[in-house]
Amino acid sequence: MSLTRAYLLIFFILLLDQITKTYVKTNFILGEEVEIFNWCKILFVENEGMAWGTKIPGEYGKLFLTVFRIFAVGGIAYWLWDTVQQKSNSNYLIVAIALIFAGAFGNIVDSVFYGVIFDDSHSQLATIFTDQPYGTYFHGKVVDMFYFPIWHGFLPDWLPLWGGKEFTFFNAIFNIADIAISTGVGILIVFNKKAFKK
């Protein structure tokens, strides 16, 4: 696969990611939910940290996380460029890296810019390019919306640790960028021998 095709894939994912996030941000109030099926919902949440809302504590935790993500994406960009230059490398590897790059970059856009281009989503629809932004540069919140609670109930009492407790499978809320990252990592795991054929 050429670098141009990899860039086109990245651009398509970034465009789709930002369109869906902007739509949800400007058409949903924070916490609003639309049920498509009982196991498939659109639920607007904002993530201040990493996966499952994990935060780095402290005043500069969010800034550190955003700066770290930028450096990581720079490394992934170099990895993609270097992989394409070595023409013996597999298309599996190139596609996987492009997906991971696109997903990581998509979430960085939220973290870097959303705090200054959107106003608050609590109890109101957010507006874009507002004169009353909810944050500052590098302190934006990542927009998540896809929620697939495939099963919800109480676990059997005989299970150690979790027995008798309420449980939801699958309880993650995610976005297009997260899907791209997970798919890229999945390709590297499932097609490991083809991706790293050398």
Buried (B, 14 or more C-beta within 10 A) or exposed (E): BEBEBBBEBBEEBBEBBBEBBBEBBEEBEBEBEBEEEEEEBBBBBBBBBEEEBEEBEEEEEBBEBBBEBBEBBEEBBEBBEEBBEEEEBBEBBBBBBBBBBBBBBBBBBBBBBBBBBBBBBEEEEBBEEEEEBBBEBBBBBBBBBBBBBEEEEEBEEEEEEEEEEEEEEEEBBBBBBBBBBBBBBEBBEEBEEEBEEE
